[in-house]
Amino acid sequence: MEITSNCVVALTWTLKDTLGEELDRLEEPVEFLVGGKDLLAKIEEALQGHEPGDRVDLHLEPEDAFGDYDEERVFLEPRTLFPPELEEGMTFEGLPVGATSQDAPRDLLYTVTEIYPEHVVLDGNHPLAGIALRLHLKVESVREATEDEVGQGTLGTGFFRIGD
């Protein structure tokens, strides 16, 4: 079966930056809904017409992947708002209760990038924002999507989707 809109594709991949450093590897296939919210538009476009066993190599500029890095999505919050066991790299959905950054979007996924005695730096950018990517995909299987899957618009595996 060829990949078309409203089908489910199982993929494995290797994701690298333009210097060739490996950022992610998926060796066990994961299913994504083509035509839904699971994949970036450029990836869906490149997969069209491919079949199981095919390999697809893509180069994605930041605007086609996770966007440019936005310094206005970086905020400082008081250290006292966070648990004692806080570590760099931890993520939080939205800002903590009592946050002082009035203009910060409440619905972003924030990553702790630095911890100081008095404050914590939270970054609301996607970890791959501002990075051009090289993606080596392998199509492991293709099947028709069920009505429920199409209705939901996702299989819940939106690795390559920017939050709405």
C-alpha positions as CSV (number, residue, x, y, z in Angstrom):
1,M,0.0,0.0,0.0
2,E,1.3,3.5,-0.9
3,I,1.3,6.3,1.6
4,T,-1.6,8.7,1.0
5,S,-3.6,11.1,3.2
6,N,-5.6,9.4,6.0
7,C,-3.3,6.4,6.3
8,V,-1.1,5.2,9.2
9,V,2.6,4.9,8.5
10,A,5.0,3.1,10.8
11,L,8.5,4.8,10.7
12,T,11.9,4.4,12.0
13,W,14.5,7.2,11.7
14,T,17.8,8.8,12.5
15,L,17.7,12.5,13.1
16,K,20.9,14.5,12.8
17,D,21.9,18.2,12.7
18,T,23.7,19.6,9.7
19,L,27.1,18.8,11.3
20,G,26.1,15.1,11.4
21,E,25.6,14.9,15.1
22,E,22.9,12.4,16.0
23,L,20.0,14.0,17.9
24,D,17.6,11.1,17.9
25,R,17.3,7.5,16.7
26,L,14.1,5.5,16.6
27,E,14.8,1.8,16.0
28,E,11.4,0.4,16.9
29,P,8.7,1.5,14.5
30,V,6.2,4.2,15.7
31,E,2.9,4.8,14.0
32,F,1.9,8.2,12.7
33,L,-1.4,9.4,11.1
34,V,-0.7,10.9,7.7
35,G,-3.1,13.8,7.1
36,G,-3.6,14.5,10.8
37,K,-1.6,16.3,13.4
38,D,1.3,13.8,13.9
39,L,3.8,14.9,11.3
40,L,5.3,18.1,10.0
41,A,4.0,19.2,6.6
42,K,7.3,18.7,4.8
43,I,7.6,15.1,6.1
44,E,4.1,14.2,5.0
45,E,4.8,15.7,1.6
46,A,8.0,13.7,1.2
47,L,6.3,10.4,2.3
48,Q,3.5,10.6,-0.3
49,G,3.5,7.7,-2.7
50,H,6.2,5.7,-0.8
51,E,5.7,2.1,0.3
52,P,7.0,-0.2,3.0
53,G,10.8,-0.7,2.8
54,D,11.3,2.8,1.1
55,R,13.9,5.1,2.6
56,V,13.4,8.9,2.5
57,D,16.1,11.4,3.3
58,L,15.1,15.0,4.1
59,H,16.8,18.2,4.9
60,L,14.6,20.5,6.9
61,E,15.3,24.2,7.6
62,P,14.1,25.6,10.9
63,E,11.0,27.2,9.3
64,D,10.0,23.8,8.0
65,A,10.7,22.0,11.3
66,F,10.5,23.5,14.7
67,G,10.8,27.2,13.9
68,D,13.4,29.8,14.6
69,Y,14.7,30.2,18.2
70,D,12.7,33.0,19.9
71,E,14.4,34.8,22.7
72,E,11.1,36.1,23.8
73,R,10.1,32.6,25.0
74,V,12.8,32.6,27.7
75,F,11.7,33.7,31.2
76,L,13.2,34.0,34.7
77,E,11.1,32.8,37.6
78,P,11.9,32.8,41.4
79,R,13.7,29.6,42.5
80,T,11.3,29.3,45.4
81,L,8.4,28.3,43.0
82,F,10.2,25.0,42.2
83,P,10.8,21.8,44.1
84,P,14.2,21.3,45.8
85,E,15.1,18.4,43.5
86,L,14.9,20.6,40.4
87,E,17.4,19.8,37.7
88,E,18.4,21.3,34.3
89,G,16.5,19.6,31.5
90,M,13.3,19.1,33.5
91,T,10.2,20.2,31.7
92,F,7.0,21.7,32.9
93,E,3.6,22.2,31.1
94,G,3.0,25.9,31.6
95,L,4.4,28.1,34.3
96,P,4.4,27.2,38.0
97,V,1.7,28.6,40.3
98,G,2.8,32.1,41.4
99,A,4.9,32.8,38.2
100,T,6.0,36.4,37.9
101,S,6.3,36.6,34.1
102,Q,3.0,38.2,33.2
103,D,3.5,38.1,29.4
104,A,4.6,34.4,29.3
105,P,2.4,32.1,27.3
106,R,0.7,29.7,29.8
107,D,0.3,26.8,27.4
108,L,4.0,26.1,26.4
109,L,6.2,23.3,27.4
110,Y,9.0,24.9,29.4
111,T,12.5,23.4,29.8
112,V,14.7,24.4,32.8
113,T,17.9,25.5,31.1
114,E,19.7,27.1,34.1
115,I,19.3,27.1,37.9
116,Y,20.7,29.9,40.1
117,P,20.3,30.4,43.8
118,E,17.6,33.1,43.3
119,H,16.0,32.2,40.0
120,V,15.4,29.6,37.3
121,V,15.6,30.1,33.5
122,L,12.7,28.6,31.7
123,D,12.8,28.2,27.9
124,G,9.5,27.8,26.0
125,N,11.2,27.1,22.6
126,H,11.1,23.5,21.2
127,P,14.5,21.9,22.0
128,L,15.1,21.7,18.2
129,A,14.1,25.3,17.4
130,G,16.5,27.1,15.2
131,I,18.3,23.9,14.1
132,A,18.4,22.7,10.5
133,L,17.8,18.9,10.5
134,R,18.7,15.9,8.4
135,L,16.1,13.2,8.7
136,H,16.7,9.6,7.4
137,L,13.3,7.8,7.5
138,K,12.5,4.2,6.7
139,V,8.9,3.3,6.0
140,E,8.3,0.1,8.0
141,S,4.5,-0.4,7.2
142,V,1.5,1.4,5.8
143,R,-2.2,0.7,6.6
144,E,-5.5,2.4,6.2
145,A,-6.5,4.6,9.2
146,T,-9.6,3.7,11.1
147,E,-12.5,6.1,11.3
148,D,-11.7,6.8,14.9
149,E,-8.1,7.6,14.1
150,V,-9.1,10.0,11.3
151,G,-11.7,11.6,13.7
152,Q,-9.1,12.1,16.4
153,G,-6.6,13.5,13.9
154,T,-3.7,11.9,15.7
155,L,-2.4,8.6,17.1
156,G,-0.9,10.6,20.0
157,T,2.6,10.2,18.7
158,G,3.2,13.7,17.4
159,F,7.0,13.8,17.7
160,F,7.2,15.9,14.5
161,R,4.4,18.3,15.3
162,I,4.6,21.7,16.8
163,G,2.0,22.3,19.5
164,D,-1.1,24.0,18.3
